[in-house]
């Protein structure tokens, strides 16, 4: 944007930031143009999943993230006396004051957004029906695809973490996979079910064991290469297109987290350890009950006979009739 406006980075002001935000709000995202002709249009709601298809432009979360990155860039250089005197990305003093000193057990304080900041909707964490083995098998045609999706649903690992899996990282006896955590960059274990290990063993028997230093997940056509994020994304897209759904790789992590959080035999602290969340408030998001989970309870509620209203004998029947209009 600065190159287009012929403005040096050290002379940027809030006007250039407003121009960048205006362009992001009106421009089309190239990633949204890769859709099938018979697929759902952008912005439509999938009737099977209830999840909205991304719009044609950039989401408010993307715009907010871009502003945060640019603000951090200029804040770094201003600290060393370089660049403009004022940060071209406006900051919210109320937000800075609210987050400066806050106890983690206290409810977060409300504050106004900074100028040019879009309103980011609250994150929804809905589980995907693809978590069952039947759905995975129905949408996958190869053992490698079944193994990859099963490990995602069982472990709750992030997409990039599982794709870097090596053969020594598989603990067959304990049922664990060792991954490099995205946040801490430490080697940490994640669980995997016996059925996931069975799919993984079938995949390794078919594709062969990887060489030293080679990742477990590899391409099956042409030259053998490590499986990239975009290839794994396409595997899930083929499975979801077969089922008529629109789930993403990160939705599989939401599925694992929701299943664990709603298990009465597991505590929230245990689920936090498995998901490797820094704060338990993040894990608490998965305890929200969706309407689809209450189908059986609602059926019992509607079939239950309505009990007539009874009143205490201390009240006079005439007084009740006057107040409520019926005896």
Buried (B, 14 or more C-beta within 10 A) or exposed (E): BBEEEEBEBEEBEBEBBBBBBEEBEEEEBEEBEEBEEEEBEBEEEBEEBEBBBBBBBBBBEBBBEBBEEBBEBBEEBBEEEEBBEEBBBBBBEBBEEBEEEEEEEEEEEEBEBBEBBBEBEEEEBBBBBBBEBEBBBEBBEBBBBBBBBBBBBBBBBBBBBBBBBBBEBBEEEEBBBBBBBEEEEEEBBBBBBEEBBBBBBBBBEEBEEBEEEBBBBBBEEEEEEBBEEEBBEEBBBEBBBEBEBBBBBEBBBBBBBBBBBBEEEEEBEBBBEBBBBEEEEBBBBBEEEEEEEEEEEEEEEEEEEEEEEEEEEEEEEEEBEEEEEEE
